[in-house]
Amino acid sequence: MDKKPLSQKKIDIPKTLLRPDEAAKILNVSKYTIYRLINEGQLKGTKIRRSVRIFGSSLEEYIEKNIIQGI
């Protein structure tokens, strides 16, 4: 088991486009939360025809931006 603090762990997120359900699985939230984060501008994505895709880099940025130090 890795004993590094969360802020020092490398999260393995693909550098490609993710479906909302894939992004939701990574964040352990519902796909509806992913849609809300996109609508709020917290995640960046694109539409391919009728499908939404989230940029893997946007997901990494979101995680890094929301790291908390101590609770």
HTML snippet that shows the backbone in 3Dmol.js (N, CA, C, O; Angstrom):
<script src="https://3Dmol.org/build/3Dmol-min.js"></script>
<div id="view" style="width:600px;height:400px;position:relative"></div>
<script>
const pdb = `
ATOM      1  N   MET A   1       0.836  -1.184   0.000  1.00  0.00           N
ATOM      2  CA  MET A   1       0.000   0.000   0.000  1.00  0.00           C
ATOM      3  C   MET A   1       0.877   1.242   0.000  1.00  0.00           C
ATOM      4  O   MET A   1       1.855   1.321   0.743  1.00  0.00           O
ATOM      5  N   ASP A   2       0.525   2.206  -0.831  1.00  0.00           N
ATOM      6  CA  ASP A   2       1.287   3.434  -0.980  1.00  0.00           C
ATOM      7  C   ASP A   2       0.992   4.373   0.181  1.00  0.00           C
ATOM      8  O   ASP A   2      -0.168   4.696   0.436  1.00  0.00           O
ATOM      9  N   LYS A   3       2.031   4.815   0.889  1.00  0.00           N
ATOM     10  CA  LYS A   3       1.855   5.667   2.061  1.00  0.00           C
ATOM     11  C   LYS A   3       2.027   7.153   1.740  1.00  0.00           C
ATOM     12  O   LYS A   3       2.027   7.970   2.661  1.00  0.00           O
ATOM     13  N   LYS A   4       2.176   7.536   0.457  1.00  0.00           N
ATOM     14  CA  LYS A   4       2.331   8.936   0.093  1.00  0.00           C
ATOM     15  C   LYS A   4       1.040   9.693   0.368  1.00  0.00           C
ATOM     16  O   LYS A   4      -0.051   9.137   0.240  1.00  0.00           O
ATOM     17  N   PRO A   5       1.164  10.989   0.754  1.00  0.00           N
ATOM     18  CA  PRO A   5      -0.050  11.795   0.876  1.00  0.00           C
ATOM     19  C   PRO A   5      -0.729  11.926  -0.485  1.00  0.00           C
ATOM     20  O   PRO A   5      -0.076  11.842  -1.524  1.00  0.00           O
ATOM     21  N   LEU A   6      -2.039  12.132  -0.469  1.00  0.00           N
ATOM     22  CA  LEU A   6      -2.811  12.221  -1.703  1.00  0.00           C
ATOM     23  C   LEU A   6      -2.241  13.258  -2.656  1.00  0.00           C
ATOM     24  O   LEU A   6      -2.231  13.044  -3.868  1.00  0.00           O
ATOM     25  N   SER A   7      -1.766  14.377  -2.125  1.00  0.00           N
ATOM     26  CA  SER A   7      -1.253  15.444  -2.980  1.00  0.00           C
ATOM     27  C   SER A   7       0.013  15.023  -3.724  1.00  0.00           C
ATOM     28  O   SER A   7       0.383  15.671  -4.703  1.00  0.00           O
ATOM     29  N   GLN A   8       0.688  13.957  -3.288  1.00  0.00           N
ATOM     30  CA  GLN A   8       1.908  13.496  -3.942  1.00  0.00           C
ATOM     31  C   GLN A   8       1.696  12.246  -4.780  1.00  0.00           C
ATOM     32  O   GLN A   8       2.625  11.789  -5.446  1.00  0.00           O
ATOM     33  N   LYS A   9       0.505  11.688  -4.762  1.00  0.00           N
ATOM     34  CA  LYS A   9       0.228  10.487  -5.538  1.00  0.00           C
ATOM     35  C   LYS A   9      -0.063  10.864  -6.981  1.00  0.00           C
ATOM     36  O   LYS A   9      -0.685  11.892  -7.249  1.00  0.00           O
ATOM     37  N   LYS A  10       0.377  10.051  -7.882  1.00  0.00           N
ATOM     38  CA  LYS A  10       0.080  10.236  -9.304  1.00  0.00           C
ATOM     39  C   LYS A  10      -1.182   9.464  -9.606  1.00  0.00           C
ATOM     40  O   LYS A  10      -1.240   8.250  -9.410  1.00  0.00           O
ATOM     41  N   ILE A  11      -2.185  10.161 -10.079  1.00  0.00           N
ATOM     42  CA  ILE A  11      -3.447   9.531 -10.438  1.00  0.00           C
ATOM     43  C   ILE A  11      -3.370   9.188 -11.914  1.00  0.00           C
ATOM     44  O   ILE A  11      -3.088  10.057 -12.739  1.00  0.00           O
ATOM     45  N   ASP A  12      -3.614   7.951 -12.251  1.00  0.00           N
ATOM     46  CA  ASP A  12      -3.484   7.490 -13.629  1.00  0.00           C
ATOM     47  C   ASP A  12      -4.771   7.770 -14.401  1.00  0.00           C
ATOM     48  O   ASP A  12      -5.713   6.977 -14.382  1.00  0.00           O
ATOM     49  N   ILE A  13      -4.788   8.921 -15.081  1.00  0.00           N
ATOM     50  CA  ILE A  13      -5.938   9.317 -15.889  1.00  0.00           C
ATOM     51  C   ILE A  13      -5.484   9.355 -17.338  1.00  0.00           C
ATOM     52  O   ILE A  13      -4.462   9.966 -17.652  1.00  0.00           O
ATOM     53  N   PRO A  14      -6.219   8.719 -18.209  1.00  0.00           N
ATOM     54  CA  PRO A  14      -5.844   8.732 -19.620  1.00  0.00           C
ATOM     55  C   PRO A  14      -5.788  10.154 -20.169  1.00  0.00           C
ATOM     56  O   PRO A  14      -6.559  11.015 -19.746  1.00  0.00           O
ATOM     57  N   LYS A  15      -4.882  10.401 -21.106  1.00  0.00           N
ATOM     58  CA  LYS A  15      -4.734  11.716 -21.716  1.00  0.00           C
ATOM     59  C   LYS A  15      -5.692  11.891 -22.888  1.00  0.00           C
ATOM     60  O   LYS A  15      -5.529  12.797 -23.704  1.00  0.00           O
ATOM     61  N   THR A  16      -6.663  11.042 -22.961  1.00  0.00           N
ATOM     62  CA  THR A  16      -7.600  11.050 -24.074  1.00  0.00           C
ATOM     63  C   THR A  16      -8.932  11.623 -23.627  1.00  0.00           C
ATOM     64  O   THR A  16      -9.039  12.206 -22.549  1.00  0.00           O
ATOM     65  N   LEU A  17      -9.920  11.457 -24.442  1.00  0.00           N
ATOM     66  CA  LEU A  17     -11.270  11.873 -24.096  1.00  0.00           C
ATOM     67  C   LEU A  17     -11.974  10.760 -23.328  1.00  0.00           C
ATOM     68  O   LEU A  17     -11.851   9.582 -23.662  1.00  0.00           O
ATOM     69  N   LEU A  18     -12.709  11.151 -22.300  1.00  0.00           N
ATOM     70  CA  LEU A  18     -13.420  10.189 -21.461  1.00  0.00           C
ATOM     71  C   LEU A  18     -14.920  10.379 -21.597  1.00  0.00           C
ATOM     72  O   LEU A  18     -15.399  11.504 -21.736  1.00  0.00           O
ATOM     73  N   ARG A  19     -15.652   9.291 -21.557  1.00  0.00           N
ATOM     74  CA  ARG A  19     -17.108   9.381 -21.485  1.00  0.00           C
ATOM     75  C   ARG A  19     -17.486   9.853 -20.078  1.00  0.00           C
ATOM     76  O   ARG A  19     -16.717   9.656 -19.137  1.00  0.00           O
ATOM     77  N   PRO A  20     -18.654  10.470 -19.923  1.00  0.00           N
ATOM     78  CA  PRO A  20     -19.062  10.919 -18.593  1.00  0.00           C
ATOM     79  C   PRO A  20     -19.060   9.805 -17.542  1.00  0.00           C
ATOM     80  O   PRO A  20     -18.694  10.048 -16.392  1.00  0.00           O
ATOM     81  N   ASP A  21     -19.463   8.589 -17.919  1.00  0.00           N
ATOM     82  CA  ASP A  21     -19.460   7.498 -16.939  1.00  0.00           C
ATOM     83  C   ASP A  21     -18.040   7.101 -16.541  1.00  0.00           C
ATOM     84  O   ASP A  21     -17.817   6.689 -15.402  1.00  0.00           O
ATOM     85  N   GLU A  22     -17.071   7.216 -17.461  1.00  0.00           N
ATOM     86  CA  GLU A  22     -15.673   6.913 -17.121  1.00  0.00           C
ATOM     87  C   GLU A  22     -15.106   7.964 -16.172  1.00  0.00           C
ATOM     88  O   GLU A  22     -14.424   7.636 -15.202  1.00  0.00           O
ATOM     89  N   ALA A  23     -15.399   9.241 -16.466  1.00  0.00           N
ATOM     90  CA  ALA A  23     -14.949  10.328 -15.585  1.00  0.00           C
ATOM     91  C   ALA A  23     -15.596  10.184 -14.206  1.00  0.00           C
ATOM     92  O   ALA A  23     -14.947  10.413 -13.185  1.00  0.00           O
ATOM     93  N   ALA A  24     -16.871   9.807 -14.180  1.00  0.00           N
ATOM     94  CA  ALA A  24     -17.581   9.625 -12.920  1.00  0.00           C
ATOM     95  C   ALA A  24     -16.948   8.512 -12.091  1.00  0.00           C
ATOM     96  O   ALA A  24     -16.839   8.628 -10.871  1.00  0.00           O
ATOM     97  N   LYS A  25     -16.538   7.450 -12.744  1.00  0.00           N
ATOM     98  CA  LYS A  25     -15.906   6.336 -12.032  1.00  0.00           C
ATOM     99  C   LYS A  25     -14.584   6.773 -11.408  1.00  0.00           C
ATOM    100  O   LYS A  25     -14.266   6.375 -10.287  1.00  0.00           O
ATOM    101  N   ILE A  26     -13.816   7.587 -12.123  1.00  0.00           N
ATOM    102  CA  ILE A  26     -12.538   8.073 -11.600  1.00  0.00           C
ATOM    103  C   ILE A  26     -12.758   8.942 -10.368  1.00  0.00           C
ATOM    104  O   ILE A  26     -12.020   8.823  -9.390  1.00  0.00           O
ATOM    105  N   LEU A  27     -13.767   9.815 -10.402  1.00  0.00           N
ATOM    106  CA  LEU A  27     -14.043  10.716  -9.279  1.00  0.00           C
ATOM    107  C   LEU A  27     -14.952  10.100  -8.222  1.00  0.00           C
ATOM    108  O   LEU A  27     -15.163  10.688  -7.162  1.00  0.00           O
ATOM    109  N   ASN A  28     -15.488   8.918  -8.510  1.00  0.00           N
ATOM    110  CA  ASN A  28     -16.414   8.240  -7.598  1.00  0.00           C
ATOM    111  C   ASN A  28     -17.659   9.092  -7.335  1.00  0.00           C
ATOM    112  O   ASN A  28     -18.099   9.252  -6.197  1.00  0.00           O
ATOM    113  N   VAL A  29     -18.213   9.634  -8.433  1.00  0.00           N
ATOM    114  CA  VAL A  29     -19.448  10.416  -8.387  1.00  0.00           C
ATOM    115  C   VAL A  29     -20.380   9.888  -9.475  1.00  0.00           C
ATOM    116  O   VAL A  29     -20.008   8.994 -10.235  1.00  0.00           O
ATOM    117  N   SER A  30     -21.578  10.435  -9.548  1.00  0.00           N
ATOM    118  CA  SER A  30     -22.502  10.011 -10.601  1.00  0.00           C
ATOM    119  C   SER A  30     -22.185  10.737 -11.906  1.00  0.00           C
ATOM    120  O   SER A  30     -21.520  11.773 -11.903  1.00  0.00           O
ATOM    121  N   LYS A  31     -22.662  10.188 -13.009  1.00  0.00           N
ATOM    122  CA  LYS A  31     -22.427  10.859 -14.288  1.00  0.00           C
ATOM    123  C   LYS A  31     -23.187  12.181 -14.348  1.00  0.00           C
ATOM    124  O   LYS A  31     -22.800  13.083 -15.090  1.00  0.00           O
ATOM    125  N   TYR A  32     -24.255  12.301 -13.581  1.00  0.00           N
ATOM    126  CA  TYR A  32     -24.997  13.557 -13.530  1.00  0.00           C
ATOM    127  C   TYR A  32     -24.161  14.654 -12.858  1.00  0.00           C
ATOM    128  O   TYR A  32     -24.262  15.825 -13.223  1.00  0.00           O
ATOM    129  N   THR A  33     -23.346  14.276 -11.888  1.00  0.00           N
ATOM    130  CA  THR A  33     -22.423  15.229 -11.271  1.00  0.00           C
ATOM    131  C   THR A  33     -21.403  15.698 -12.307  1.00  0.00           C
ATOM    132  O   THR A  33     -21.028  16.870 -12.316  1.00  0.00           O
ATOM    133  N   ILE A  34     -20.958  14.807 -13.167  1.00  0.00           N
ATOM    134  CA  ILE A  34     -20.021  15.174 -14.227  1.00  0.00           C
ATOM    135  C   ILE A  34     -20.663  16.189 -15.160  1.00  0.00           C
ATOM    136  O   ILE A  34     -20.036  17.191 -15.506  1.00  0.00           O
ATOM    137  N   TYR A  35     -21.896  15.950 -15.570  1.00  0.00           N
ATOM    138  CA  TYR A  35     -22.608  16.913 -16.423  1.00  0.00           C
ATOM    139  C   TYR A  35     -22.737  18.271 -15.726  1.00  0.00           C
ATOM    140  O   TYR A  35     -22.580  19.315 -16.359  1.00  0.00           O
ATOM    141  N   ARG A  36     -23.023  18.250 -14.432  1.00  0.00           N
ATOM    142  CA  ARG A  36     -23.146  19.505 -13.677  1.00  0.00           C
ATOM    143  C   ARG A  36     -21.816  20.245 -13.635  1.00  0.00           C
ATOM    144  O   ARG A  36     -21.781  21.464 -13.808  1.00  0.00           O
ATOM    145  N   LEU A  37     -20.716  19.518 -13.407  1.00  0.00           N
ATOM    146  CA  LEU A  37     -19.397  20.144 -13.379  1.00  0.00           C
ATOM    147  C   LEU A  37     -19.035  20.748 -14.736  1.00  0.00           C
ATOM    148  O   LEU A  37     -18.384  21.791 -14.801  1.00  0.00           O
ATOM    149  N   ILE A  38     -19.454  20.100 -15.802  1.00  0.00           N
ATOM    150  CA  ILE A  38     -19.234  20.651 -17.144  1.00  0.00           C
ATOM    151  C   ILE A  38     -20.047  21.932 -17.308  1.00  0.00           C
ATOM    152  O   ILE A  38     -19.527  22.947 -17.770  1.00  0.00           O
ATOM    153  N   ASN A  39     -21.321  21.882 -16.931  1.00  0.00           N
ATOM    154  CA  ASN A  39     -22.185  23.057 -17.061  1.00  0.00           C
ATOM    155  C   ASN A  39     -21.710  24.228 -16.220  1.00  0.00           C
ATOM    156  O   ASN A  39     -21.895  25.383 -16.605  1.00  0.00           O
ATOM    157  N   GLU A  40     -21.099  23.945 -15.077  1.00  0.00           N
ATOM    158  CA  GLU A  40     -20.568  24.992 -14.197  1.00  0.00           C
ATOM    159  C   GLU A  40     -19.206  25.492 -14.664  1.00  0.00           C
ATOM    160  O   GLU A  40     -18.683  26.465 -14.121  1.00  0.00           O
ATOM    161  N   GLY A  41     -18.627  24.833 -15.667  1.00  0.00           N
ATOM    162  CA  GLY A  41     -17.324  25.244 -16.173  1.00  0.00           C
ATOM    163  C   GLY A  41     -16.149  24.695 -15.382  1.00  0.00           C
ATOM    164  O   GLY A  41     -15.013  25.121 -15.589  1.00  0.00           O
ATOM    165  N   GLN A  42     -16.407  23.751 -14.474  1.00  0.00           N
ATOM    166  CA  GLN A  42     -15.337  23.175 -13.667  1.00  0.00           C
ATOM    167  C   GLN A  42     -14.601  22.054 -14.392  1.00  0.00           C
ATOM    168  O   GLN A  42     -13.451  21.756 -14.069  1.00  0.00           O
ATOM    169  N   LEU A  43     -15.254  21.434 -15.367  1.00  0.00           N
ATOM    170  CA  LEU A  43     -14.625  20.441 -16.237  1.00  0.00           C
ATOM    171  C   LEU A  43     -14.805  20.901 -17.669  1.00  0.00           C
ATOM    172  O   LEU A  43     -15.802  21.534 -18.017  1.00  0.00           O
ATOM    173  N   LYS A  44     -13.822  20.572 -18.494  1.00  0.00           N
ATOM    174  CA  LYS A  44     -13.898  20.933 -19.909  1.00  0.00           C
ATOM    175  C   LYS A  44     -14.115  19.678 -20.732  1.00  0.00           C
ATOM    176  O   LYS A  44     -13.525  18.629 -20.477  1.00  0.00           O
ATOM    177  N   GLY A  45     -14.965  19.814 -21.709  1.00  0.00           N
ATOM    178  CA  GLY A  45     -15.243  18.693 -22.581  1.00  0.00           C
ATOM    179  C   GLY A  45     -15.621  19.174 -23.966  1.00  0.00           C
ATOM    180  O   GLY A  45     -15.516  20.359 -24.280  1.00  0.00           O
ATOM    181  N   THR A  46     -16.054  18.255 -24.772  1.00  0.00           N
ATOM    182  CA  THR A  46     -16.466  18.562 -26.129  1.00  0.00           C
ATOM    183  C   THR A  46     -17.624  17.655 -26.506  1.00  0.00           C
ATOM    184  O   THR A  46     -17.849  16.617 -25.884  1.00  0.00           O
ATOM    185  N   LYS A  47     -18.351  18.062 -27.530  1.00  0.00           N
ATOM    186  CA  LYS A  47     -19.416  17.210 -28.045  1.00  0.00           C
ATOM    187  C   LYS A  47     -18.964  16.621 -29.366  1.00  0.00           C
ATOM    188  O   LYS A  47     -18.432  17.325 -30.225  1.00  0.00           O
ATOM    189  N   ILE A  48     -19.176  15.351 -29.516  1.00  0.00           N
ATOM    190  CA  ILE A  48     -18.928  14.653 -30.766  1.00  0.00           C
ATOM    191  C   ILE A  48     -20.287  14.117 -31.194  1.00  0.00           C
ATOM    192  O   ILE A  48     -20.790  13.128 -30.660  1.00  0.00           O
ATOM    193  N   ARG A  49     -20.856  14.794 -32.161  1.00  0.00           N
ATOM    194  CA  ARG A  49     -22.260  14.574 -32.528  1.00  0.00           C
ATOM    195  C   ARG A  49     -23.120  14.799 -31.298  1.00  0.00           C
ATOM    196  O   ARG A  49     -23.181  15.922 -30.797  1.00  0.00           O
ATOM    197  N   ARG A  50     -23.778  13.778 -30.800  1.00  0.00           N
ATOM    198  CA  ARG A  50     -24.628  13.940 -29.617  1.00  0.00           C
ATOM    199  C   ARG A  50     -23.950  13.481 -28.332  1.00  0.00           C
ATOM    200  O   ARG A  50     -24.550  13.554 -27.259  1.00  0.00           O
ATOM    201  N   SER A  51     -22.715  13.009 -28.424  1.00  0.00           N
ATOM    202  CA  SER A  51     -22.004  12.470 -27.267  1.00  0.00           C
ATOM    203  C   SER A  51     -21.111  13.524 -26.623  1.00  0.00           C
ATOM    204  O   SER A  51     -20.472  14.317 -27.314  1.00  0.00           O
ATOM    205  N   VAL A  52     -21.073  13.523 -25.307  1.00  0.00           N
ATOM    206  CA  VAL A  52     -20.185  14.406 -24.556  1.00  0.00           C
ATOM    207  C   VAL A  52     -18.940  13.621 -24.183  1.00  0.00           C
ATOM    208  O   VAL A  52     -19.020  12.460 -23.781  1.00  0.00           O
ATOM    209  N   ARG A  53     -17.778  14.270 -24.320  1.00  0.00           N
ATOM    210  CA  ARG A  53     -16.509  13.681 -23.896  1.00  0.00           C
ATOM    211  C   ARG A  53     -15.774  14.695 -23.034  1.00  0.00           C
ATOM    212  O   ARG A  53     -15.796  15.891 -23.323  1.00  0.00           O
ATOM    213  N   ILE A  54     -15.125  14.222 -21.979  1.00  0.00           N
ATOM    214  CA  ILE A  54     -14.383  15.077 -21.063  1.00  0.00           C
ATOM    215  C   ILE A  54     -12.901  14.879 -21.345  1.00  0.00           C
ATOM    216  O   ILE A  54     -12.433  13.753 -21.517  1.00  0.00           O
ATOM    217  N   PHE A  55     -12.166  15.998 -21.391  1.00  0.00           N
ATOM    218  CA  PHE A  55     -10.726  15.920 -21.593  1.00  0.00           C
ATOM    219  C   PHE A  55     -10.079  15.347 -20.327  1.00  0.00           C
ATOM    220  O   PHE A  55     -10.352  15.808 -19.219  1.00  0.00           O
ATOM    221  N   GLY A  56      -9.220  14.339 -20.503  1.00  0.00           N
ATOM    222  CA  GLY A  56      -8.510  13.753 -19.363  1.00  0.00           C
ATOM    223  C   GLY A  56      -7.699  14.792 -18.620  1.00  0.00           C
ATOM    224  O   GLY A  56      -7.607  14.750 -17.394  1.00  0.00           O
ATOM    225  N   SER A  57      -7.102  15.737 -19.361  1.00  0.00           N
ATOM    226  CA  SER A  57      -6.303  16.790 -18.734  1.00  0.00           C
ATOM    227  C   SER A  57      -7.177  17.697 -17.862  1.00  0.00           C
ATOM    228  O   SER A  57      -6.724  18.193 -16.831  1.00  0.00           O
ATOM    229  N   SER A  58      -8.423  17.910 -18.275  1.00  0.00           N
ATOM    230  CA  SER A  58      -9.344  18.720 -17.486  1.00  0.00           C
ATOM    231  C   SER A  58      -9.673  18.029 -16.167  1.00  0.00           C
ATOM    232  O   SER A  58      -9.796  18.683 -15.132  1.00  0.00           O
ATOM    233  N   LEU A  59      -9.812  16.720 -16.207  1.00  0.00           N
ATOM    234  CA  LEU A  59     -10.083  15.949 -14.993  1.00  0.00           C
ATOM    235  C   LEU A  59      -8.896  16.035 -14.030  1.00  0.00           C
ATOM    236  O   LEU A  59      -9.081  16.191 -12.823  1.00  0.00           O
ATOM    237  N   GLU A  60      -7.686  15.932 -14.567  1.00  0.00           N
ATOM    238  CA  GLU A  60      -6.481  16.070 -13.734  1.00  0.00           C
ATOM    239  C   GLU A  60      -6.425  17.445 -13.092  1.00  0.00           C
ATOM    240  O   GLU A  60      -6.133  17.558 -11.902  1.00  0.00           O
ATOM    241  N   GLU A  61      -6.699  18.493 -13.863  1.00  0.00           N
ATOM    242  CA  GLU A  61      -6.692  19.859 -13.343  1.00  0.00           C
ATOM    243  C   GLU A  61      -7.726  20.024 -12.239  1.00  0.00           C
ATOM    244  O   GLU A  61      -7.455  20.656 -11.218  1.00  0.00           O
ATOM    245  N   TYR A  62      -8.905  19.459 -12.441  1.00  0.00           N
ATOM    246  CA  TYR A  62      -9.969  19.555 -11.447  1.00  0.00           C
ATOM    247  C   TYR A  62      -9.531  18.905 -10.129  1.00  0.00           C
ATOM    248  O   TYR A  62      -9.745  19.468  -9.056  1.00  0.00           O
ATOM    249  N   ILE A  63      -8.927  17.738 -10.214  1.00  0.00           N
ATOM    250  CA  ILE A  63      -8.474  17.034  -9.008  1.00  0.00           C
ATOM    251  C   ILE A  63      -7.386  17.843  -8.311  1.00  0.00           C
ATOM    252  O   ILE A  63      -7.434  18.024  -7.094  1.00  0.00           O
ATOM    253  N   GLU A  64      -6.413  18.330  -9.066  1.00  0.00           N
ATOM    254  CA  GLU A  64      -5.312  19.107  -8.482  1.00  0.00           C
ATOM    255  C   GLU A  64      -5.829  20.391  -7.834  1.00  0.00           C
ATOM    256  O   GLU A  64      -5.358  20.783  -6.766  1.00  0.00           O
ATOM    257  N   LYS A  65      -6.790  21.040  -8.472  1.00  0.00           N
ATOM    258  CA  LYS A  65      -7.330  22.303  -7.971  1.00  0.00           C
ATOM    259  C   LYS A  65      -8.117  22.112  -6.684  1.00  0.00           C
ATOM    260  O   LYS A  65      -8.239  23.042  -5.887  1.00  0.00           O
ATOM    261  N   ASN A  66      -8.645  20.927  -6.477  1.00  0.00           N
ATOM    262  CA  ASN A  66      -9.511  20.681  -5.319  1.00  0.00           C
ATOM    263  C   ASN A  66      -8.857  19.869  -4.208  1.00  0.00           C
ATOM    264  O   ASN A  66      -9.551  19.338  -3.340  1.00  0.00           O
ATOM    265  N   ILE A  67      -7.545  19.768  -4.225  1.00  0.00           N
ATOM    266  CA  ILE A  67      -6.846  19.085  -3.134  1.00  0.00           C
ATOM    267  C   ILE A  67      -6.972  19.921  -1.871  1.00  0.00           C
ATOM    268  O   ILE A  67      -6.769  21.135  -1.896  1.00  0.00           O
ATOM    269  N   ILE A  68      -7.303  19.276  -0.785  1.00  0.00           N
ATOM    270  CA  ILE A  68      -7.404  19.979   0.490  1.00  0.00           C
ATOM    271  C   ILE A  68      -6.236  19.561   1.376  1.00  0.00           C
ATOM    272  O   ILE A  68      -5.755  18.431   1.295  1.00  0.00           O
ATOM    273  N   GLN A  69      -5.792  20.471   2.210  1.00  0.00           N
ATOM    274  CA  GLN A  69      -4.683  20.217   3.122  1.00  0.00           C
ATOM    275  C   GLN A  69      -5.238  20.088   4.543  1.00  0.00           C
ATOM    276  O   GLN A  69      -5.559  21.089   5.184  1.00  0.00           O
ATOM    277  N   GLY A  70      -5.344  18.886   5.015  1.00  0.00           N
ATOM    278  CA  GLY A  70      -5.825  18.648   6.373  1.00  0.00           C
ATOM    279  C   GLY A  70      -7.310  18.927   6.536  1.00  0.00           C
ATOM    280  O   GLY A  70      -7.863  19.804   5.873  1.00  0.00           O
ATOM    281  N   ILE A  71      -7.928  18.201   7.391  1.00  0.00           N
ATOM    282  CA  ILE A  71      -9.363  18.380   7.636  1.00  0.00           C
ATOM    283  C   ILE A  71      -9.562  18.632   9.103  1.00  0.00           C
ATOM    284  O   ILE A  71     -10.694  18.813   9.551  1.00  0.00           O
TER     285      ILE A  71
END
`;
const viewer = $3Dmol.createViewer("view");
viewer.addModel(pdb, "pdb");
viewer.setStyle({}, {cartoon: {color: "spectrum"}});
viewer.zoomTo();
viewer.render();
</script>
